[in-house]
């Protein structure tokens, strides 16, 4: 069984590069009004987001509490 966790998105250091949206479009979208990514889903596994977490230049994405 996969360990699902809450996705944590910290926008303070976000560069707006859009990598999260390109790499994980089922989890992230672009908020045109705030010019920042938003979450489409709040739960994921480490496997689901490992590449996206490692690619984010602002270290804005993390996985938190287990579900």
VEXZA-478123 format. One record per residue: residue in three letters; residue number from 1; x, y, z of N, C-alpha, C, O in turn. Coordinates in Angstrom, 2 decimals, always signed. Example, Ala and Ser with C-alpha at 12.3 -4.5 7.8 and 13.67 -1.06 7.14 Angstrom:
2
+-----+-----+---------+---------+---------+---------+---------+---------+---------+---------+---------+---------+---------+---------+
|  aa |   i |    n.c1 |    n.c2 |    n.c3 |   ca.c1 |   ca.c2 |   ca.c3 |    c.c1 |    c.c2 |    c.c3 |    o.c1 |    o.c2 |    o.c3 |
+-----+-----+---------+---------+---------+---------+---------+---------+---------+---------+---------+---------+---------+---------+
| ALA |   1 |  +13.19 |   -5.69 |   +7.80 |  +12.30 |   -4.50 |   +7.80 |  +13.20 |   -3.30 |   +7.80 |  +14.24 |   -3.32 |   +8.46 |
| SER |   2 |  +12.85 |   -2.25 |   +7.08 |  +13.67 |   -1.06 |   +7.14 |  +12.90 |   +0.03 |   +7.87 |  +13.41 |   +1.14 |   +8.04 |
+-----+-----+---------+---------+---------+---------+---------+---------+---------+---------+---------+---------+---------+---------+
This chain:
67
+-----+-----+---------+---------+---------+---------+---------+---------+---------+---------+---------+---------+---------+---------+
|  aa |   i |    n.c1 |    n.c2 |    n.c3 |   ca.c1 |   ca.c2 |   ca.c3 |    c.c1 |    c.c2 |    c.c3 |    o.c1 |    o.c2 |    o.c3 |
+-----+-----+---------+---------+---------+---------+---------+---------+---------+---------+---------+---------+---------+---------+
| UNK |   1 |   +0.83 |   -1.18 |   +0.00 |   +0.00 |   +0.00 |   +0.00 |   +0.88 |   +1.25 |   +0.00 |   +1.85 |   +1.35 |   +0.75 |
| UNK |   2 |   +0.51 |   +2.21 |   -0.85 |   +1.28 |   +3.43 |   -0.96 |   +0.99 |   +4.37 |   +0.20 |   -0.15 |   +4.46 |   +0.66 |
| UNK |   3 |   +2.00 |   +5.07 |   +0.66 |   +1.86 |   +6.02 |   +1.75 |   +1.48 |   +7.39 |   +1.19 |   +2.32 |   +8.11 |   +0.66 |
| UNK |   4 |   +0.21 |   +7.75 |   +1.31 |   -0.27 |   +9.03 |   +0.81 |   -0.07 |  +10.10 |   +1.87 |   -0.29 |   +9.86 |   +3.06 |
| UNK |   5 |   +0.35 |  +11.27 |   +1.42 |   +0.64 |  +12.37 |   +2.33 |   +0.05 |  +13.66 |   +1.78 |   -0.23 |  +13.78 |   +0.59 |
| UNK |   6 |   -0.14 |  +14.63 |   +2.68 |   -0.61 |  +15.95 |   +2.27 |   +0.48 |  +16.67 |   +1.49 |   +1.66 |  +16.62 |   +1.86 |
| UNK |   7 |   +0.10 |  +17.33 |   +0.41 |   +1.03 |  +18.16 |   -0.34 |   +1.09 |  +19.52 |   +0.33 |   +0.06 |  +20.14 |   +0.60 |
| UNK |   8 |   +2.30 |  +19.98 |   +0.60 |   +2.50 |  +21.31 |   +1.18 |   +3.14 |  +22.19 |   +0.12 |   +4.15 |  +21.83 |   -0.47 |
| UNK |   9 |   +2.54 |  +23.35 |   -0.11 |   +3.02 |  +24.28 |   -1.12 |   +3.36 |  +25.60 |   -0.45 |   +2.48 |  +26.29 |   +0.08 |
| UNK |  10 |   +4.65 |  +25.95 |   -0.46 |   +5.15 |  +27.16 |   +0.18 |   +5.49 |  +28.19 |   -0.92 |   +6.51 |  +28.07 |   -1.59 |
| UNK |  11 |   +4.64 |  +29.17 |   -1.08 |   +4.79 |  +30.09 |   -2.21 |   +5.72 |  +31.26 |   -1.95 |   +6.01 |  +32.01 |   -2.88 |
| UNK |  12 |   +6.19 |  +31.43 |   -0.74 |   +7.08 |  +32.54 |   -0.43 |   +8.35 |  +32.55 |   -1.25 |   +8.86 |  +33.62 |   -1.59 |
| UNK |  13 |   +8.86 |  +31.40 |   -1.57 |  +10.10 |  +31.30 |   -2.35 |   +9.85 |  +30.92 |   -3.81 |  +10.80 |  +30.66 |   -4.55 |
| UNK |  14 |   +8.59 |  +30.88 |   -4.22 |   +8.24 |  +30.47 |   -5.58 |   +8.80 |  +31.46 |   -6.61 |   +8.63 |  +32.67 |   -6.47 |
| UNK |  15 |   +9.46 |  +30.93 |   -7.63 |  +10.01 |  +31.77 |   -8.69 |   +9.03 |  +31.92 |   -9.85 |   +9.27 |  +32.72 |  -10.76 |
| UNK |  16 |   +7.94 |  +31.16 |   -9.83 |   +6.97 |  +31.22 |  -10.92 |   +7.44 |  +30.53 |  -12.19 |   +6.96 |  +30.84 |  -13.27 |
| UNK |  17 |   +8.38 |  +29.62 |  -12.06 |   +8.95 |  +28.95 |  -13.23 |   +7.96 |  +28.02 |  -13.94 |   +8.10 |  +27.77 |  -15.14 |
| UNK |  18 |   +6.97 |  +27.51 |  -13.22 |   +5.97 |  +26.64 |  -13.82 |   +6.38 |  +25.18 |  -13.96 |   +5.65 |  +24.40 |  -14.56 |
| UNK |  19 |   +7.52 |  +24.82 |  -13.40 |   +7.98 |  +23.43 |  -13.52 |   +6.99 |  +22.45 |  -12.88 |   +6.76 |  +21.37 |  -13.42 |
| UNK |  20 |   +6.42 |  +22.83 |  -11.76 |   +5.47 |  +21.93 |  -11.09 |   +4.27 |  +21.62 |  -11.99 |   +3.78 |  +20.49 |  -12.01 |
| UNK |  21 |   +3.82 |  +22.62 |  -12.72 |   +2.67 |  +22.44 |  -13.60 |   +3.04 |  +21.57 |  -14.79 |   +2.26 |  +20.71 |  -15.20 |
| UNK |  22 |   +4.22 |  +21.77 |  -15.34 |   +4.69 |  +20.97 |  -16.47 |   +4.95 |  +19.51 |  -16.08 |   +4.61 |  +18.59 |  -16.83 |
| UNK |  23 |   +5.55 |  +19.32 |  -14.90 |   +5.92 |  +17.97 |  -14.47 |   +4.78 |  +17.19 |  -13.83 |   +4.74 |  +15.96 |  -13.91 |
| UNK |  24 |   +3.85 |  +17.89 |  -13.18 |   +2.77 |  +17.22 |  -12.45 |   +1.43 |  +17.95 |  -12.65 |   +0.86 |  +18.48 |  -11.70 |
| UNK |  25 |   +0.93 |  +17.96 |  -13.89 |   -0.29 |  +18.72 |  -14.17 |   -1.55 |  +18.17 |  -13.50 |   -2.56 |  +18.87 |  -13.44 |
| UNK |  26 |   -1.50 |  +16.95 |  -12.99 |   -2.68 |  +16.46 |  -12.27 |   -2.72 |  +16.98 |  -10.83 |   -3.74 |  +16.88 |  -10.16 |
| UNK |  27 |   -1.62 |  +17.54 |  -10.37 |   -1.54 |  +18.07 |   -9.01 |   -1.50 |  +19.60 |   -8.96 |   -1.93 |  +20.19 |   -7.97 |
| UNK |  28 |   -1.00 |  +20.25 |  -10.01 |   -0.79 |  +21.70 |  -10.00 |   -1.39 |  +22.37 |  -11.23 |   -1.43 |  +21.79 |  -12.31 |
| UNK |  29 |   -1.84 |  +23.61 |  -11.04 |   -2.31 |  +24.47 |  -12.13 |   -1.79 |  +25.88 |  -11.85 |   -1.24 |  +26.15 |  -10.79 |
| UNK |  30 |   -1.97 |  +26.77 |  -12.83 |   -1.50 |  +28.14 |  -12.68 |   -2.66 |  +29.05 |  -12.35 |   -3.69 |  +29.03 |  -13.03 |
| UNK |  31 |   -2.50 |  +29.84 |  -11.29 |   -3.48 |  +30.84 |  -10.90 |   -3.10 |  +32.15 |  -11.57 |   -2.15 |  +32.82 |  -11.16 |
| UNK |  32 |   -3.84 |  +32.52 |  -12.61 |   -3.53 |  +33.73 |  -13.38 |   -3.63 |  +34.99 |  -12.53 |   -2.86 |  +35.93 |  -12.72 |
| UNK |  33 |   -4.58 |  +35.02 |  -11.61 |   -4.79 |  +36.22 |  -10.79 |   -3.60 |  +36.48 |   -9.86 |   -3.12 |  +37.61 |   -9.77 |
| UNK |  34 |   -3.13 |  +35.45 |   -9.17 |   -2.02 |  +35.59 |   -8.23 |   -0.66 |  +35.30 |   -8.85 |   +0.37 |  +35.52 |   -8.22 |
| UNK |  35 |   -0.66 |  +34.82 |  -10.08 |   +0.57 |  +34.45 |  -10.79 |   +1.44 |  +33.49 |  -10.00 |   +2.65 |  +33.68 |   -9.86 |
| UNK |  36 |   +0.79 |  +32.46 |   -9.48 |   +1.46 |  +31.42 |   -8.70 |   +0.75 |  +30.09 |   -8.95 |   -0.40 |  +30.08 |   -9.38 |
| UNK |  37 |   +1.43 |  +28.98 |   -8.69 |   +0.77 |  +27.68 |   -8.82 |   -0.25 |  +27.46 |   -7.71 |   -0.14 |  +28.01 |   -6.61 |
| UNK |  38 |   -1.23 |  +26.65 |   -8.01 |   -2.22 |  +26.22 |   -7.02 |   -2.32 |  +24.71 |   -7.06 |   -1.96 |  +24.07 |   -8.04 |
| UNK |  39 |   -2.82 |  +24.15 |   -5.98 |   -3.00 |  +22.70 |   -5.89 |   -4.34 |  +22.29 |   -6.48 |   -5.37 |  +22.91 |   -6.19 |
| UNK |  40 |   -4.33 |  +21.26 |   -7.31 |   -5.56 |  +20.66 |   -7.81 |   -5.96 |  +19.47 |   -6.95 |   -7.14 |  +19.13 |   -6.84 |
| UNK |  41 |   -4.96 |  +18.84 |   -6.34 |   -5.17 |  +17.73 |   -5.41 |   -4.31 |  +18.01 |   -4.19 |   -3.27 |  +18.66 |   -4.28 |
| UNK |  42 |   -4.74 |  +17.51 |   -3.04 |   -4.00 |  +17.80 |   -1.81 |   -3.27 |  +16.60 |   -1.24 |   -2.54 |  +16.73 |   -0.26 |
| UNK |  43 |   -3.46 |  +15.42 |   -1.82 |   -2.85 |  +14.19 |   -1.32 |   -2.07 |  +13.52 |   -2.45 |   -2.54 |  +13.44 |   -3.58 |
| UNK |  44 |   -0.86 |  +13.03 |   -2.12 |   -0.02 |  +12.34 |   -3.11 |   +0.94 |  +11.40 |   -2.40 |   +1.09 |  +11.45 |   -1.17 |
| UNK |  45 |   +1.59 |  +10.56 |   -3.17 |   +2.66 |   +9.73 |   -2.64 |   +4.01 |  +10.36 |   -2.99 |   +4.09 |  +11.22 |   -3.87 |
| UNK |  46 |   +5.04 |   +9.93 |   -2.30 |   +6.39 |  +10.40 |   -2.62 |   +6.72 |  +10.10 |   -4.08 |   +7.33 |  +10.92 |   -4.76 |
| UNK |  47 |   +6.32 |   +8.94 |   -4.54 |   +6.58 |   +8.55 |   -5.93 |   +5.89 |   +9.49 |   -6.91 |   +6.46 |   +9.83 |   -7.95 |
| UNK |  48 |   +4.68 |   +9.92 |   -6.58 |   +3.92 |  +10.84 |   -7.45 |   +4.68 |  +12.14 |   -7.70 |   +4.66 |  +12.66 |   -8.81 |
| UNK |  49 |   +5.34 |  +12.67 |   -6.67 |   +5.91 |  +14.02 |   -6.76 |   +7.43 |  +14.09 |   -6.60 |   +7.98 |  +15.19 |   -6.53 |
| UNK |  50 |   +8.09 |  +12.98 |   -6.54 |   +9.54 |  +12.99 |   -6.28 |  +10.32 |  +13.86 |   -7.26 |  +11.15 |  +14.67 |   -6.85 |
| UNK |  51 |  +10.07 |  +13.71 |   -8.55 |  +10.80 |  +14.49 |   -9.55 |  +10.45 |  +15.97 |   -9.43 |  +11.33 |  +16.83 |   -9.51 |
| UNK |  52 |   +9.17 |  +16.27 |   -9.23 |   +8.74 |  +17.66 |   -9.12 |   +9.33 |  +18.33 |   -7.89 |   +9.80 |  +19.47 |   -7.98 |
| UNK |  53 |   +9.31 |  +17.65 |   -6.76 |   +9.90 |  +18.20 |   -5.54 |  +11.38 |  +18.50 |   -5.74 |  +11.86 |  +19.57 |   -5.35 |
| UNK |  54 |  +12.10 |  +17.58 |   -6.34 |  +13.54 |  +17.76 |   -6.54 |  +13.86 |  +18.83 |   -7.58 |  +14.93 |  +19.45 |   -7.52 |
| UNK |  55 |  +12.95 |  +19.06 |   -8.53 |  +13.20 |  +20.02 |   -9.60 |  +12.88 |  +21.45 |   -9.20 |  +13.43 |  +22.39 |   -9.79 |
| UNK |  56 |  +12.01 |  +21.66 |   -8.23 |  +11.55 |  +22.99 |   -7.85 |  +12.73 |  +23.85 |   -7.37 |  +13.36 |  +23.51 |   -6.37 |
| UNK |  57 |  +13.03 |  +24.97 |   -8.07 |  +14.18 |  +25.78 |   -7.67 |  +13.99 |  +26.53 |   -6.35 |  +14.97 |  +26.91 |   -5.72 |
| UNK |  58 |  +12.76 |  +26.73 |   -5.92 |  +12.51 |  +27.44 |   -4.68 |  +12.24 |  +26.53 |   -3.50 |  +11.94 |  +27.01 |   -2.40 |
| UNK |  59 |  +12.33 |  +25.21 |   -3.72 |  +12.01 |  +24.23 |   -2.68 |  +10.64 |  +24.52 |   -2.06 |  +10.48 |  +24.53 |   -0.84 |
| UNK |  60 |   +9.66 |  +24.76 |   -2.91 |   +8.32 |  +25.16 |   -2.47 |   +7.37 |  +24.00 |   -2.22 |   +6.29 |  +24.19 |   -1.66 |
| UNK |  61 |   +7.75 |  +22.81 |   -2.61 |   +6.85 |  +21.65 |   -2.54 |   +7.40 |  +20.63 |   -1.55 |   +8.59 |  +20.29 |   -1.59 |
| UNK |  62 |   +6.54 |  +20.15 |   -0.68 |   +6.93 |  +19.11 |   +0.28 |   +5.73 |  +18.22 |   +0.54 |   +4.59 |  +18.57 |   +0.23 |
| UNK |  63 |   +6.00 |  +17.08 |   +1.12 |   +4.93 |  +16.19 |   +1.56 |   +4.95 |  +16.19 |   +3.08 |   +6.01 |  +16.09 |   +3.71 |
| UNK |  64 |   +3.77 |  +16.30 |   +3.66 |   +3.66 |  +16.41 |   +5.11 |   +3.02 |  +15.22 |   +5.75 |   +3.49 |  +14.09 |   +5.59 |
| UNK |  65 |   +1.96 |  +15.45 |   +6.48 |   +1.29 |  +14.42 |   +7.28 |   +0.80 |  +13.27 |   +6.42 |   +0.28 |  +13.47 |   +5.33 |
| UNK |  66 |   +0.97 |  +12.07 |   +6.93 |   +0.47 |  +10.86 |   +6.25 |   -1.04 |  +10.80 |   +6.36 |   -1.64 |  +11.24 |   +7.34 |
| UNK |  67 |   -1.63 |  +10.24 |   +5.33 |   -3.09 |  +10.05 |   +5.29 |   -3.41 |   +8.57 |   +5.24 |   -4.58 |   +8.20 |   +5.20 |
+-----+-----+---------+---------+---------+---------+---------+---------+---------+---------+---------+---------+---------+---------+
